[in-house]
Amino acid sequence: MLRRFSSFRDPAPILARRLVQLYLGLLLYGIAIALIVRGELGVAPWDVLTQGISKQTGLNFGLVTVITSVFVLLLWIPIRQKPGFGTIMNVLLVGPAADLGLWLIPEGLDLWVRIILLPAGILVLAVATGLYIGAHFGPGPRDGLMTGLHRRTGWPIWIVRTSIEIVVLATGWLLGGNVGIGTVAFAVLIGPLCGYTIPLFAIRRAPLEAADAGASGERAPVTTTP
Protein backbone atom coordinates (compact mmCIF):
# COMPACT_ATOMS: atom_id res chain seq x y z
CA MET A 1 0.00 0.00 0.00
CA LEU A 2 2.81 2.42 0.91
CA ARG A 3 4.54 1.92 -2.41
CA ARG A 4 1.41 3.08 -4.23
CA PHE A 5 2.04 6.55 -2.79
CA SER A 6 5.84 6.46 -2.99
CA SER A 7 5.83 9.24 -5.60
CA PHE A 8 4.86 11.64 -2.82
CA ARG A 9 7.13 10.33 -0.05
CA ASP A 10 10.12 12.58 -0.72
CA PRO A 11 11.29 15.22 1.74
CA ALA A 12 9.22 18.41 1.35
CA PRO A 13 11.85 20.44 -0.59
CA ILE A 14 12.39 17.65 -3.13
CA LEU A 15 8.66 16.98 -3.49
CA ALA A 16 8.02 20.71 -4.00
CA ARG A 17 10.70 20.87 -6.68
CA ARG A 18 9.25 17.81 -8.41
CA LEU A 19 5.74 19.27 -8.45
CA VAL A 20 6.95 22.64 -9.75
CA GLN A 21 9.01 20.90 -12.42
CA LEU A 22 6.06 18.71 -13.43
CA TYR A 23 3.62 21.61 -13.84
CA LEU A 24 6.19 23.85 -15.52
CA GLY A 25 7.06 21.07 -17.94
CA LEU A 26 3.41 20.44 -18.86
CA LEU A 27 2.77 24.17 -19.35
CA LEU A 28 5.83 24.50 -21.59
CA TYR A 29 4.82 21.36 -23.47
CA GLY A 30 1.54 22.96 -24.48
CA ILE A 31 3.25 26.24 -25.38
CA ALA A 32 5.78 24.33 -27.49
CA ILE A 33 2.97 22.64 -29.42
CA ALA A 34 1.45 26.07 -30.08
CA LEU A 35 4.79 27.43 -31.33
CA ILE A 36 5.13 24.57 -33.81
CA VAL A 37 1.50 24.84 -34.93
CA ARG A 38 1.78 28.60 -35.49
CA GLY A 39 4.96 27.96 -37.49
CA GLU A 40 2.64 26.42 -40.10
CA LEU A 41 5.48 24.38 -41.58
CA GLY A 42 4.27 20.97 -40.43
CA VAL A 43 3.71 19.59 -36.93
CA ALA A 44 4.56 16.47 -34.94
CA PRO A 45 2.68 13.26 -35.88
CA TRP A 46 0.30 13.33 -32.90
CA ASP A 47 -0.45 17.00 -33.56
CA VAL A 48 -1.15 16.20 -37.21
CA LEU A 49 -3.83 13.82 -35.91
CA THR A 50 -5.13 16.47 -33.51
CA GLN A 51 -5.34 19.04 -36.30
CA GLY A 52 -7.12 16.59 -38.56
CA ILE A 53 -9.72 15.68 -35.94
CA SER A 54 -10.17 19.36 -35.09
CA LYS A 55 -10.82 20.20 -38.75
CA GLN A 56 -13.32 17.40 -39.16
CA THR A 57 -15.23 18.01 -35.91
CA GLY A 58 -14.91 21.76 -35.36
CA LEU A 59 -13.62 21.18 -31.81
CA ASN A 60 -10.74 23.36 -30.66
CA PHE A 61 -7.18 22.03 -30.65
CA GLY A 62 -6.81 21.79 -26.88
CA LEU A 63 -10.06 19.88 -26.37
CA VAL A 64 -9.13 17.38 -29.09
CA THR A 65 -5.74 16.94 -27.40
CA VAL A 66 -7.47 16.07 -24.11
CA ILE A 67 -9.95 13.70 -25.77
CA THR A 68 -7.17 11.97 -27.70
CA SER A 69 -5.13 11.62 -24.51
CA VAL A 70 -8.07 9.99 -22.72
CA PHE A 71 -8.56 7.57 -25.62
CA VAL A 72 -4.84 6.67 -25.62
CA LEU A 73 -5.01 6.16 -21.86
CA LEU A 74 -7.83 3.65 -22.36
CA LEU A 75 -5.49 1.69 -24.64
CA TRP A 76 -3.27 1.18 -21.58
CA ILE A 77 -5.87 -1.16 -20.07
CA PRO A 78 -5.33 -4.23 -22.29
CA ILE A 79 -1.54 -3.87 -22.07
CA ARG A 80 -1.73 -3.49 -18.26
CA GLN A 81 0.13 -0.20 -18.17
CA LYS A 82 -0.48 1.75 -14.96
CA PRO A 83 -0.78 5.56 -15.02
CA GLY A 84 0.98 7.81 -12.54
CA PHE A 85 0.02 11.18 -11.13
CA GLY A 86 2.00 12.86 -13.91
CA THR A 87 0.09 10.84 -16.51
CA ILE A 88 -3.24 12.22 -15.32
CA MET A 89 -1.88 15.77 -15.12
CA ASN A 90 -0.55 15.39 -18.66
CA VAL A 91 -4.01 14.40 -19.91
CA LEU A 92 -5.67 17.35 -18.15
CA LEU A 93 -3.17 20.17 -18.67
CA VAL A 94 -1.31 19.88 -21.99
CA GLY A 95 -4.41 20.59 -24.09
CA PRO A 96 -5.40 23.77 -22.22
CA ALA A 97 -1.76 24.91 -22.24
CA ALA A 98 -1.68 24.45 -26.03
CA ASP A 99 -4.89 26.49 -26.34
CA LEU A 100 -3.30 29.21 -24.22
CA GLY A 101 -0.29 29.28 -26.53
CA LEU A 102 -2.49 29.38 -29.63
CA TRP A 103 -4.39 32.30 -28.10
CA LEU A 104 -1.17 34.20 -27.34
CA ILE A 105 0.50 33.58 -30.72
CA PRO A 106 -1.43 34.93 -33.73
CA GLU A 107 -2.00 33.11 -37.02
CA GLY A 108 -0.66 34.19 -40.40
CA LEU A 109 2.76 35.42 -39.28
CA ASP A 110 5.48 36.36 -41.76
CA LEU A 111 7.52 33.46 -43.13
CA TRP A 112 10.72 34.51 -41.35
CA VAL A 113 8.89 34.52 -38.00
CA ARG A 114 7.38 31.11 -38.68
CA ILE A 115 10.81 29.73 -39.57
CA ILE A 116 12.00 30.85 -36.12
CA LEU A 117 8.92 29.45 -34.36
CA LEU A 118 9.50 25.91 -35.64
CA PRO A 119 12.95 25.23 -34.10
CA ALA A 120 12.01 27.26 -31.03
CA GLY A 121 8.98 25.03 -30.52
CA ILE A 122 10.99 21.83 -30.95
CA LEU A 123 13.61 23.06 -28.47
CA VAL A 124 11.01 24.15 -25.90
CA LEU A 125 9.22 20.81 -26.28
CA ALA A 126 12.46 18.93 -25.61
CA VAL A 127 13.05 21.00 -22.47
CA ALA A 128 9.44 20.46 -21.40
CA THR A 129 9.77 16.70 -21.91
CA GLY A 130 12.91 16.62 -19.79
CA LEU A 131 11.19 18.60 -17.05
CA TYR A 132 8.02 16.56 -16.76
CA ILE A 133 9.66 13.15 -17.20
CA GLY A 134 12.51 14.14 -14.89
CA ALA A 135 10.00 14.87 -12.13
CA HIS A 136 9.31 11.09 -11.93
CA PHE A 137 5.53 11.19 -11.72
CA GLY A 138 4.97 8.83 -14.64
CA PRO A 139 5.00 9.10 -18.44
CA GLY A 140 2.43 10.85 -20.61
CA PRO A 141 -0.29 8.78 -22.30
CA ARG A 142 1.54 8.48 -25.62
CA ASP A 143 4.93 7.61 -24.13
CA GLY A 144 3.24 5.10 -21.82
CA LEU A 145 1.51 3.43 -24.76
CA MET A 146 4.89 3.09 -26.46
CA THR A 147 6.68 1.63 -23.44
CA GLY A 148 3.71 -0.60 -22.56
CA LEU A 149 3.56 -2.11 -26.05
CA HIS A 150 7.32 -2.57 -25.97
CA ARG A 151 7.04 -4.47 -22.69
CA ARG A 152 4.10 -6.64 -23.80
CA THR A 153 5.33 -7.48 -27.33
CA GLY A 154 9.07 -7.59 -26.79
CA TRP A 155 9.57 -5.57 -29.98
CA PRO A 156 12.40 -3.00 -30.00
CA ILE A 157 11.15 0.32 -28.75
CA TRP A 158 12.10 2.13 -31.96
CA ILE A 159 9.90 -0.24 -33.97
CA VAL A 160 6.98 0.33 -31.59
CA ARG A 161 7.38 4.11 -31.65
CA THR A 162 7.84 4.28 -35.42
CA SER A 163 4.83 2.03 -36.04
CA ILE A 164 2.58 4.10 -33.78
CA GLU A 165 3.67 7.40 -35.30
CA ILE A 166 3.28 6.17 -38.89
CA VAL A 167 -0.32 5.13 -38.16
CA VAL A 168 -1.02 8.39 -36.33
CA LEU A 169 0.62 10.53 -39.01
CA ALA A 170 -1.20 8.80 -41.88
CA THR A 171 -4.55 9.08 -40.12
CA GLY A 172 -4.00 12.75 -39.30
CA TRP A 173 -2.90 13.55 -42.86
CA LEU A 174 -6.00 11.87 -44.30
CA LEU A 175 -8.12 13.98 -41.95
CA GLY A 176 -6.44 17.19 -43.13
CA GLY A 177 -3.61 17.69 -40.62
CA ASN A 178 -0.58 19.80 -41.55
CA VAL A 179 2.32 17.62 -42.73
CA GLY A 180 5.45 19.42 -43.89
CA ILE A 181 9.13 20.06 -43.32
CA GLY A 182 8.37 20.70 -39.66
CA THR A 183 7.12 17.14 -39.31
CA VAL A 184 10.42 15.82 -40.65
CA ALA A 185 12.44 18.24 -38.50
CA PHE A 186 10.53 17.13 -35.42
CA ALA A 187 11.13 13.44 -36.18
CA VAL A 188 14.87 14.00 -36.71
CA LEU A 189 15.58 16.38 -33.82
CA ILE A 190 13.30 15.49 -30.93
CA GLY A 191 14.98 12.19 -30.05
CA PRO A 192 18.53 13.52 -29.67
CA LEU A 193 17.29 16.66 -27.89
CA CYS A 194 15.24 14.65 -25.37
CA GLY A 195 18.20 12.33 -24.94
CA TYR A 196 20.02 15.37 -23.56
CA THR A 197 17.22 17.08 -21.60
CA ILE A 198 15.78 14.04 -19.81
CA PRO A 199 18.96 13.19 -17.86
CA LEU A 200 19.71 16.92 -17.47
CA PHE A 201 16.48 17.57 -15.55
CA ALA A 202 16.11 14.18 -13.85
CA ILE A 203 15.70 14.65 -10.10
CA ARG A 204 17.72 12.16 -8.06
CA ARG A 205 15.50 10.13 -5.75
CA ALA A 206 17.57 6.96 -5.42
CA PRO A 207 18.23 7.16 -1.65
CA LEU A 208 14.50 7.36 -0.85
CA GLU A 209 13.59 4.59 -3.28
CA ALA A 210 16.36 2.40 -1.89
CA ALA A 211 15.10 2.98 1.64
CA ASP A 212 11.54 2.11 0.60
CA ALA A 213 12.73 -1.02 -1.16
CA GLY A 214 14.82 -2.06 1.81
CA ALA A 215 11.87 -1.68 4.14
CA SER A 216 9.68 -3.82 1.92
CA GLY A 217 12.34 -6.36 0.99
CA GLU A 218 12.15 -5.44 -2.70
CA ARG A 219 14.83 -4.34 -5.10
CA ALA A 220 14.88 -0.57 -5.69
CA PRO A 221 13.81 0.42 -9.20
CA VAL A 222 16.04 2.39 -11.53
CA THR A 223 15.05 6.06 -11.30
CA THR A 224 17.19 7.66 -13.96
CA THR A 225 14.23 7.64 -16.35
CA PRO A 226 10.60 6.82 -15.55
Helices and strands as residue ranges (DSSP letters): G 2-8, H 12-39, H 45-57, H 61-74, H 85-104, H 111-134, H 141-153, H 157-174, H 181-201, H 206-216
